[in-house]
Amino acid sequence: MIAIIDYGVGNLRSVEKALEAVGAQARITNDAGAIREAERLVLPGVGAFGECARRLRESGLDKSVLEAAEEGKPLLGLCVGLQLMFDEGHEFGQHEGLGIMRGRVVRFPEGGPRVPQIGWNQIENRTPHPLLEGLADGTYFYFVHSYYIEADDASDVLALTEYGIRYPTVCARGSVCGVQFHPEKSQDAGLRLLANFAKPGKN
């Protein structure tokens, strides 16, 4: 069972349908007990970092995420769900993240490409990882975001993307991993990534 954590934000049904399409048993839930019993967790996120962080804490499910990370349970963050894994976000002020990985989330620089980045872009694989199995360097995924991750520890970064600057788009530490793009909107490549995450014995 994969628990998709429902804390009031995120494209939950699309994520559930994509996981079901690759044969995974997935359930949208805000029940801490069900999340604790699940074999794997997905933390989605759509919108501003601060609002997502606030809702996650008010729901009390931040504790479930941190508990899973401490126990070594596979956890996948999607879009803002990945950003929340870092120390802080600077969208409409400064907001505290979960601190599972070191770094911050900042806005794309002025004078670069159009912000937000919306549409298809490539990833540049840096480090082999089960999450990226079968996904070649240069694979396209679908992005929608105005803020990006500045990671303090290069070993947490599995892949980069070029959009005026080169920035982390796939990150992992221990059992925790995440992607800046939307795999549920990324057709075959996104389904392959979700299948990799869902596969028993992976991650």
N, C-alpha and C positions, 0 to 999 in steps of 0.2 A: 504494500500500500504506500502510495505517495500522497502526502498531505500538502495541499496548496493552501498556504496560510492566508486567511481572510481577515484583514485588519481594516477593511473599508476602502482600500484603493487597489488598483490593478485590473488588468484585463483577465479576470479570473476564469470566466467560461471559455474563452479562447485558449487559454493555457491548458485547461482541463481537456478540451476536445483534442488539442494537439498531442497530449500525452496518451489519450485513449487511442489516437490514430496509430501510435507506435506500439500498441499492445499493453500499455501500462495501466494498472489500476490506480486511478487518481480520485481524490475527494477534496472538495473545497470545504474548509472548516475553520472555525474560530474557537474550537474547543481545545483547551490546553491538554486535556487527557488524551484526546484523539491524536493530537500532534505528538505527544510523548510516545504513543504506541506505534506511530507510523515508522516505516523502515527508512524513508527518505522524505525530505522536505523541500518545497519550492517557495521562495519568498518573492512574489511579484512586486511591482511598483510602477505607478504612473503618476506624473505630476511633480510638484515641487518637493525637494529634499526635506525641508523643514516640516511641511504638512504631513508627509509620509512618516517621518520620525516621530512626530507628535502622536499621530494615530496609532502607530505601533506601540508606543509606550502607554498610551491611555488604555489600550486594549489589554495590556499586560503581557502581550505575546512576544515582546522583546526578550522577556525572561526565557520563553520557550526556545527562541532562536539561540540565545547564548548557551543555554543548557545543552542543546543539540550539538553545538560547536565544541563544547567542552567534552562531550561524550564521544566525539568522533563520528557522529551520524552524518551521512551525506546530505548536503544542503546546497541548493542552487538558487542564487539570486538573479533576478531578471530586471534589467534596466535600473530603475531607482533601487530595486531590491539589491543589486550589486553595490551601488553607491553607499547604501546604508551600512554595508559591512566595514566601511572605513571610519576614521576618527571623527571627521566633521565635514559639514557641507556649508558652502558660502552662497546659497541661493536665498535672496531676500533676508540677509542677516547671516549670522553664524549659528549653526545648529549642531548638536552632538549626535554622532553616529554610534554604531555598536562597538567600534574599536576592535573588531576581529582582525582587520588588516590595518597597517599604518598608512596614513595619507589623508588627503582632503579632496573635496569635490568643488571645482571652480568653473567659472564661465569661460567659454571659448574666447580668445583674445579679440579685441576690436581690430578691424581692418582685414580680417581673414575672410574665409568663405561665409556664405549666408548662414545666419543662426536663427532658428534651430536647424541642425542638420536633419533633414528628412529624406529618406530614401535608401537606396542600396549602396553599400560600400564594402570594401574588401578588408579582410583581416590578414595580418602578417604574422604567421606562427613563429614563436620564439622558443618555446619549450614543449616537448612532447608530453601529452597528458591524456588519460583515458577519455576525458570529455571531448577531445578534438580528434579522436580516432576516426580515420576515414575522411577527414576534412582537410583538403589540400591547402597549402599556402596560397593565398589569393582568393579563397572562397568568399562569395558575397553573402551578406546578411542585411536585414532591414533595420534601419536606425531611425529614432525620433528623439532628439535631445539637444539641449542648449549648454549643458554642463558636462564636464569630463573629470576623470580621476587623475590626480597627481599622486602616484604611489611612491612611498618612501623606500620601500624594499623591492628592488628589481626582481628578486626571486619570486615574488607574488604574481608577476606578470607573465601570462602564457602567450598573449597575442596583442598586437598593436594595430591601430588603424590610422591612416593619414587623412586629416581634414584640416588643412592649414598647418597643423602641427601633428606629430605622431604621439598618440596617447593610448593608454591601456584600454583594451576592450574585452579581454578575457583574463580573469584573475583567479588564483586559487591559493589557499593555505590550508594544509591538512585536508580535512574532509569537506571544507567549505570552498565553493567555487561560484563564479558568477560571470555574467555576460552583460555588456552595455546595450547590445542590440536586442531585438525581439525575436527569439527563435520561433514563436508561435505564428509570426507573420513572414517567416523567411523560407517558406516552401520546403523543398527537399533537404536543403542544408540544415535548416532549423529542426526539421523532424529527425535528422540523423543525430544532431547534437542532443536532443531530448532523449532519443533512444539510447545513446551512450550513457547518459546520466541514469536512466531507468534500469539499465542492465544489471542484474545481480552480480556482485563481485567487483563492479567497477567503482571508481572514485574512492 
